[in-house]
Amino acid sequence: MLRQITSLGSKSFGRNFHSTSFLSQKLTTVKEVDGVREIQLNDSKTRNSLSMPMMEDILTDLTKDIHNESLRCIVLTSTGPVWSAGHNLKELTDDKSDGHKEVFAKLSEIIMQMYKSPVPIIAKVDGLAAAAGCQLVASCDMVVCSDKSAFSTPGANFGIFCSSPGVAIGRVMPRMKSSYMLFTGLPINANEAYTSGLVTSVVPSEQLDAEVNKICDAIKHKSRAVIKHGKEFYYKQLSMNIKDAYDQAADVMASNLQLKDGKEGIKSFVEKRKPKWNHE
């Protein structure tokens, strides 16, 4: 079953873009097929800038029917050669700091919802992900990119250091590489991103869909309840010391076995058959 959802938002163009802010356009397009929801950033004229309307659409698309058991994973993708150029700088030109905080807080809200999502979120990148766009990518559970993709945090070039993107990339990349990106603003290519831990895999553009589909299919063969249970603790333990993490992991694994699907998984293994998941 295919469900097509269109998100609308007012245009909010940054520097070098048009100034007509009262027109409406589709900022995201969503399709959901066989348990996979694909959210496409659809504002290539602004290089898919993360304007407030765009971020509102992304947040809506991420959280819509999130507890529906038929939803198994979410894919974030985009149109055009730039996956996302980051925040819309025109929204940051006034002197009202409260408005600036609102912009940055909205992306933080999106990212925290991504961590809390009961299903894995995969970024599918075929182009440049810069600044807050790179932050959004680095906050996904997995990142699959084409070999022509690139990643950068060039905010200091425009007088605003990429502090928020630095939180995201600093948690998935070695310090020497993330500091290189933050302090120089120079982009890294797909292979550099892979060896630095920013992306999961790199494939030719023509194989990008197939690679993402392979990952989604693997997730769909698992219990949704088990994945949810595991993902919640995975992110929780990242901030723990090693002893507390192992102590709590033992409790989490024990509680996993009390799930219906935990019991079914062990039973099916013993009986040498495929499990029949209830997603409970």
C-alpha positions as CSV (number, residue, x, y, z in Angstrom):
1,M,0.0,0.0,0.0
2,L,1.3,3.4,-1.0
3,R,0.4,6.5,1.0
4,Q,1.4,9.9,-0.4
5,I,1.6,12.7,2.1
6,T,2.5,16.2,1.1
7,S,3.7,18.8,3.6
8,L,3.2,22.4,2.9
9,G,5.1,25.4,4.3
10,S,5.7,29.0,3.5
11,K,8.8,29.8,1.5
12,S,11.6,31.3,3.6
13,F,14.6,31.8,1.4
14,G,18.1,32.5,2.6
15,R,20.9,34.6,1.0
16,N,21.1,34.5,-2.8
17,F,17.4,33.3,-2.9
18,H,14.2,34.9,-3.8
19,S,12.4,37.1,-1.3
20,T,8.8,36.1,-1.9
21,S,8.0,34.7,1.4
22,F,4.2,34.4,1.1
23,L,4.0,31.7,-1.5
24,S,3.6,28.1,-0.5
25,Q,5.4,25.1,-1.8
26,K,5.9,21.5,-0.9
27,L,8.9,21.4,1.4
28,T,8.8,17.6,2.1
29,T,7.2,14.7,0.3
30,V,6.5,11.5,2.1
31,K,5.8,8.1,0.7
32,E,5.2,4.9,2.8
33,V,5.5,1.5,1.2
34,D,5.7,-1.9,3.0
35,G,6.6,-0.4,6.4
36,V,9.3,2.0,5.1
37,R,8.5,5.7,5.3
38,E,10.7,7.9,3.0
39,I,10.8,11.6,3.9
40,Q,12.2,13.6,1.0
41,L,13.5,17.2,1.5
42,N,11.9,18.8,-1.5
43,D,13.2,22.4,-1.7
44,S,16.1,22.2,-4.0
45,K,15.8,25.8,-5.0
46,T,17.1,26.7,-1.6
47,R,19.4,23.8,-1.5
48,N,17.0,22.1,0.9
49,S,17.8,24.7,3.6
50,L,16.5,23.8,7.0
51,S,14.1,26.8,7.3
52,M,11.6,26.8,10.1
53,P,8.8,25.7,7.8
54,M,11.1,22.9,6.5
55,M,11.9,21.7,10.0
56,E,8.3,21.8,11.0
57,D,7.5,19.6,8.1
58,I,10.3,17.2,8.9
59,L,9.2,17.0,12.5
60,T,5.6,16.3,11.5
61,D,6.7,13.6,9.1
62,L,8.9,11.9,11.6
63,T,6.3,11.7,14.3
64,K,3.2,11.0,12.3
65,D,1.7,7.6,13.4
66,I,5.1,6.7,14.9
67,H,3.5,4.0,17.1
68,N,1.8,2.3,14.2
69,E,3.2,-1.2,14.2
70,S,3.2,-1.3,10.4
71,L,6.0,1.3,10.4
72,R,9.4,-0.4,10.5
73,C,12.0,2.2,9.5
74,I,12.3,5.8,8.2
75,V,14.5,7.0,5.4
76,L,15.6,10.7,5.1
77,T,16.5,11.7,1.6
78,S,16.4,14.8,-0.7
79,T,16.1,16.2,-4.2
80,G,18.8,18.0,-6.1
81,P,22.6,18.0,-5.8
82,V,22.7,19.4,-2.3
83,W,21.2,17.1,0.4
84,S,20.9,20.1,2.7
85,A,22.9,23.3,2.9
86,G,21.9,23.7,6.6
87,H,19.9,26.5,8.3
88,N,18.3,29.2,6.2
89,L,20.7,32.1,7.0
90,K,18.1,34.7,6.3
91,E,16.2,33.6,9.4
92,L,19.4,34.5,11.4
93,T,19.9,38.1,10.1
94,D,17.9,40.0,12.7
95,D,19.3,41.0,16.1
96,K,16.7,39.1,18.2
97,S,18.5,36.3,20.0
98,D,15.3,34.6,21.0
99,G,14.4,34.0,17.4
100,H,17.9,32.6,16.8
101,K,17.5,30.2,19.7
102,E,14.1,29.1,18.3
103,V,15.8,28.1,15.0
104,F,18.5,26.1,16.7
105,A,16.2,24.6,19.2
106,K,13.8,23.3,16.5
107,L,16.5,21.2,15.0
108,S,17.5,19.9,18.4
109,E,13.9,18.9,18.9
110,I,13.9,17.0,15.6
111,I,17.1,15.2,16.6
112,M,15.8,14.2,20.0
113,Q,12.7,12.8,18.4
114,M,14.9,10.8,16.1
115,Y,16.8,9.3,19.0
116,K,13.4,8.5,20.7
117,S,11.9,7.0,17.5
118,P,11.0,3.4,18.1
119,V,12.2,2.6,14.5
120,P,15.6,3.1,12.9
121,I,16.2,6.2,10.8
122,I,18.5,6.0,7.8
123,A,19.9,9.0,5.9
124,K,20.2,8.4,2.2
125,V,22.7,11.0,0.9
126,D,23.5,11.7,-2.8
127,G,25.2,15.1,-2.7
128,L,26.5,17.7,-0.2
129,A,25.3,17.7,3.4
130,A,26.6,20.9,5.0
131,A,26.4,22.6,8.4
132,A,23.0,21.8,10.1
133,G,22.4,19.4,7.1
134,C,25.5,17.5,8.2
135,Q,24.2,17.6,11.8
136,L,20.9,16.1,10.7
137,V,22.7,13.3,8.8
138,A,25.1,12.5,11.6
139,S,22.1,12.2,14.0
140,C,20.5,9.4,12.0
141,D,21.0,5.8,13.2
142,M,22.7,4.9,9.9
143,V,23.9,6.9,6.9
144,V,24.2,5.4,3.3
145,C,25.8,7.8,0.8
146,S,26.9,7.8,-2.8
147,D,30.5,8.0,-3.7
148,K,29.9,11.5,-5.0
149,S,28.6,12.8,-1.7
150,A,30.5,15.3,0.5
151,F,30.1,16.6,4.1
152,S,31.1,19.9,5.6
153,T,30.6,22.2,8.6
154,P,31.7,25.6,7.1
155,G,29.8,27.9,9.5
156,A,32.9,29.8,10.6
157,N,33.3,31.0,7.0
158,F,30.1,33.0,7.5
159,G,30.9,34.1,11.1
160,I,28.9,31.5,12.9
161,F,30.8,28.5,14.2
162,C,29.1,25.1,13.7
163,S,28.7,24.4,17.5
164,S,25.5,22.4,17.2
165,P,26.7,20.3,14.2
166,G,29.9,19.8,16.2
167,V,27.9,18.0,18.9
168,A,26.6,15.6,16.3
169,I,29.8,14.9,14.4
170,G,31.9,14.9,17.5
171,R,29.9,11.9,18.8
172,V,30.4,9.8,15.7
173,M,33.8,10.9,14.4
174,P,37.4,11.0,15.9
175,R,38.3,14.3,17.4
176,M,41.1,15.0,15.0
177,K,38.7,14.7,12.0
178,S,35.7,16.5,13.4
179,S,37.9,19.4,14.6
180,Y,39.4,19.6,11.1
181,M,35.9,19.9,9.6
182,L,34.8,22.5,12.2
183,F,37.9,24.7,12.2
184,T,38.7,24.7,8.5
185,G,35.2,24.5,7.0
186,L,36.7,22.3,4.3
187,P,34.6,19.4,3.0
188,I,35.4,15.7,3.3
189,N,34.5,13.3,0.6
190,A,32.4,10.1,0.9
191,N,35.4,7.8,1.5
192,E,36.8,10.1,4.2
193,A,33.4,10.2,5.8
194,Y,33.3,6.4,5.8
195,T,36.7,5.9,7.3
196,S,36.0,8.5,9.9
197,G,32.8,6.9,11.0
198,L,30.4,9.5,9.8
199,V,28.7,7.2,7.3
200,T,27.7,3.5,7.4
201,S,28.5,2.7,3.8
202,V,29.5,4.2,0.4
203,V,28.2,3.0,-2.9
204,P,27.9,4.3,-6.5
205,S,24.9,6.5,-7.0
206,E,23.1,3.9,-9.1
207,Q,23.4,1.4,-6.2
208,L,22.2,3.8,-3.5
209,D,18.5,2.7,-3.6
210,A,19.5,-1.0,-3.5
211,E,21.8,-0.5,-0.6
212,V,19.2,1.3,1.5
213,N,16.5,-1.2,0.5
214,K,18.8,-4.1,1.7
215,I,19.2,-2.4,5.1
216,C,15.4,-1.7,5.4
217,D,14.6,-5.3,4.5
218,A,17.0,-6.6,7.1
219,I,15.3,-4.4,9.7
220,K,11.8,-5.5,8.6
221,H,12.6,-9.1,9.3
222,K,13.2,-8.3,12.9
223,S,10.7,-7.8,15.7
224,R,9.7,-4.1,15.9
225,A,9.3,-4.4,19.7
226,V,12.8,-5.8,20.1
227,I,14.3,-3.1,17.9
228,K,12.5,-0.4,19.9
229,H,13.6,-2.0,23.2
230,G,17.2,-2.2,22.0
231,K,17.4,1.3,20.4
232,E,16.1,3.0,23.5
233,F,18.9,1.6,25.7
234,Y,21.6,1.9,23.0
235,Y,21.4,5.7,23.1
236,K,20.8,5.8,26.9
237,Q,24.1,3.8,27.6
238,L,26.2,6.1,25.4
239,S,26.4,8.6,28.2
240,M,27.0,6.1,31.0
241,N,30.3,4.9,32.5
242,I,31.2,1.4,31.4
243,K,30.2,-0.3,34.7
244,D,26.8,1.3,34.8
245,A,26.2,0.5,31.2
246,Y,26.9,-3.2,31.7
247,D,24.9,-3.4,34.9
248,Q,21.9,-1.8,33.2
249,A,22.4,-3.8,30.0
250,A,22.0,-7.0,31.9
251,D,18.6,-5.8,33.2
252,V,17.6,-4.7,29.7
253,M,18.5,-8.0,28.1
254,A,16.6,-9.8,30.8
255,S,13.5,-7.6,30.2
256,N,13.9,-8.2,26.5
257,L,13.4,-11.9,27.1
258,Q,10.1,-11.1,28.8
259,L,8.8,-9.6,25.6
260,K,6.5,-11.9,23.6
261,D,8.9,-11.6,20.7
262,G,11.8,-12.3,23.0
263,K,10.2,-15.6,24.1
264,E,9.2,-16.3,20.5
265,G,12.7,-15.7,19.2
266,I,14.3,-18.1,21.7
267,K,11.6,-20.7,21.1
268,S,12.0,-20.5,17.3
269,F,15.7,-21.0,17.6
270,V,15.4,-24.1,19.7
271,E,12.7,-25.5,17.4
272,K,14.9,-24.6,14.3
273,R,12.2,-22.6,12.5
274,K,11.6,-19.0,11.5
275,P,10.2,-16.8,14.2
276,K,6.6,-15.5,14.0
277,W,6.8,-12.0,15.4
278,N,3.9,-10.3,17.1
279,H,5.8,-7.0,17.5
280,E,5.0,-7.1,21.2
